[in-house]
Amino acid sequence: GGQNLRSPLCGASQCRELAMDFLNSLPFIGKATPPKKDPVTVRLIKDSDTAEVKRMWKEGFYAKENFENYPMWARVLFGVLVPIFVNYSLYFGDMANPLKTYSETGNAMFVAEDTETKEVLGCVAIGKTSEDGVVEFKRLSVSDKARRRGVGVKLGSEVIKTAKQLGYKKVWAMSGNRVMPILFKKLGMEPAPDTRGKFVGDLS
């Protein structure tokens, strides 16, 4: 008698599609997932950022790590001078209106924000100096709750990139903060031999 031929479970093309669907469902083989958004975004300061930037910078300036490396007599002196400097900066100096100050040619101020919530996490500025081709890396501050998220590195990298774009040949920064040397070195800056707490970077 005739052979009893069973029909296949699926045709060739259908089996191929089923196999591909199965393979694509596997996490190590499947289609590439869209890249995740960077959790931190760096952008230029806006007027609506002013109050938070001023508050954050003031809070950061009083952080204990700014003074731990100094002897007691220096800390006592700072206790008198720092409030004078901070209040002058906030009411009469560059931080009175940071948007205006750092919108001038050769200057810039950036904020880091949480990409999802839009909360401001940190700030930094570059300011032109009296020395031709030299810019100052200044006003860096990161919110306490944003520490260890790479915010400082992102802000610092933006400073270096922008300074180069503006044609500066050298950048310098001054800080007594015990953790800042780590950041400066990540950005390619080195301690200045003649001034304690000063770091210099070659942008050429």
C-alpha positions in Angstrom: 0.0 0.0 0.0 1.0 3.7 -0.2 3.3 5.3 2.4 1.6 7.3 5.1 3.4 10.6 4.8 2.8 13.0 7.7 2.7 16.7 6.8 5.5 18.7 8.5 4.6 20.8 11.5 5.5 24.0 9.5 6.6 24.9 6.0 10.2 25.8 5.4 9.7 29.6 5.4 7.4 29.4 8.5 9.9 27.3 10.4 12.7 29.8 9.5 10.6 32.6 10.9 9.8 30.8 14.1 13.4 29.9 14.6 14.5 33.6 14.1 11.8 34.8 16.5 13.1 32.4 19.1 16.7 33.5 18.6 15.8 37.1 18.7 14.0 36.5 22.1 17.3 35.4 23.7 18.9 38.3 25.6 22.4 37.5 24.3 21.4 37.1 20.7 18.3 39.2 20.2 18.1 42.5 18.5 20.1 45.3 19.9 18.1 47.3 22.4 18.1 51.1 22.0 20.9 52.8 23.9 19.9 54.1 27.4 19.8 57.8 27.9 22.7 59.3 29.8 21.3 59.8 33.3 23.2 63.2 33.6 23.0 66.0 31.0 25.3 69.0 30.9 24.0 72.2 29.3 24.5 76.0 29.5 22.9 77.8 32.5 19.4 79.3 32.1 17.8 82.1 34.1 15.6 79.6 35.9 18.7 77.8 37.2 20.0 80.9 39.0 18.6 80.5 42.5 19.5 76.8 42.7 23.0 77.4 41.3 23.7 80.1 43.9 22.4 78.0 46.7 24.4 75.0 45.6 27.6 76.9 45.1 27.3 78.5 48.6 26.7 75.2 50.2 29.6 73.6 48.4 32.0 76.4 49.3 31.4 75.7 53.0 31.9 71.9 52.6 34.3 70.6 55.3 36.6 69.0 52.7 37.6 72.5 51.5 39.4 73.1 54.8 40.5 69.7 56.1 44.0 70.0 54.6 44.9 73.2 56.3 46.3 73.7 59.8 44.0 75.0 62.6 45.2 78.6 62.4 44.3 78.7 58.7 40.9 77.2 59.4 40.2 79.9 62.0 41.3 82.6 59.4 39.1 81.0 56.8 36.2 81.1 59.3 36.5 84.9 59.1 37.4 85.5 55.5 35.2 82.9 53.7 31.8 84.3 54.6 33.0 87.8 53.4 34.2 86.3 50.1 31.1 84.2 49.6 28.6 87.0 50.4 30.6 89.5 48.2 30.5 87.0 45.3 26.7 86.4 45.7 25.7 90.0 46.0 28.3 92.0 44.2 30.5 89.6 42.3 30.2 87.1 39.5 27.6 85.0 41.3 25.2 87.9 41.8 24.0 87.2 38.2 25.9 84.2 36.9 23.9 84.0 33.7 24.9 87.6 32.8 28.5 87.2 34.0 29.2 84.0 32.1 27.3 84.9 29.0 30.1 87.4 28.2 32.5 86.6 25.4 35.2 84.1 26.5 33.2 82.9 29.5 30.6 80.1 30.0 28.7 78.5 32.8 27.2 75.0 32.7 24.8 73.0 34.9 24.5 69.3 35.2 20.9 68.0 35.5 19.2 64.7 36.0 18.0 63.7 32.5 14.7 62.4 33.7 13.7 64.7 36.6 15.5 67.9 35.2 16.8 68.5 38.8 20.0 70.6 38.8 22.9 68.4 40.2 25.9 70.7 39.8 27.5 73.7 38.2 30.8 74.9 36.8 32.2 77.9 35.0 35.1 79.0 32.9 36.2 82.6 33.2 38.6 84.5 31.0 41.7 85.9 32.7 44.0 88.9 32.2 46.5 86.5 30.7 46.1 86.0 27.0 45.1 82.4 26.0 44.5 81.4 29.6 41.1 80.5 31.2 40.1 79.8 34.8 38.1 76.6 35.7 35.9 77.9 38.6 32.7 77.7 40.6 32.5 73.9 40.5 30.0 72.5 42.9 28.1 69.2 43.0 25.0 68.6 45.1 25.5 66.2 48.1 22.9 63.8 46.8 24.5 63.7 43.4 27.9 62.6 44.6 29.5 59.4 43.0 27.5 59.8 39.8 30.3 61.2 37.8 28.8 64.7 37.8 32.1 66.4 38.5 33.9 64.6 35.7 31.1 65.5 33.2 31.2 69.1 34.2 35.0 69.3 34.1 35.1 67.6 30.7 32.7 70.2 29.4 35.0 72.9 30.7 38.0 71.4 28.9 36.1 70.9 25.6 34.6 74.4 25.6 37.9 76.1 26.5 39.5 74.4 23.5 36.6 75.5 21.3 37.0 79.1 22.5 40.7 78.9 21.5 42.3 78.9 25.0 45.7 77.3 25.3 45.9 76.8 29.0 43.4 76.3 31.9 44.1 76.6 35.6 42.1 76.0 38.7 42.6 76.6 42.4 41.2 74.5 45.2 42.1 73.4 48.7 39.5 70.6 48.6 41.1 67.2 49.3 39.1 65.4 46.5 39.6 67.9 43.7 43.2 66.8 42.8 41.7 63.5 41.7 39.3 65.2 39.4 41.9 67.6 38.0 44.2 64.7 37.2 41.4 62.8 35.4 41.0 65.9 33.2 44.8 66.0 32.4 45.7 68.8 34.7 48.8 68.8 36.9 49.8 70.6 40.1 51.5 73.9 39.6 55.0 73.7 41.2 54.9 77.3 42.6 51.4 77.5 44.2 49.7 75.2 46.6 46.3 74.1 45.5 46.7 75.3 41.9 46.4 72.9 38.9 47.2 73.7 35.3 46.2 72.0 32.1 47.7 72.4 28.6 45.0 72.7 26.0 47.2 73.0 22.9 
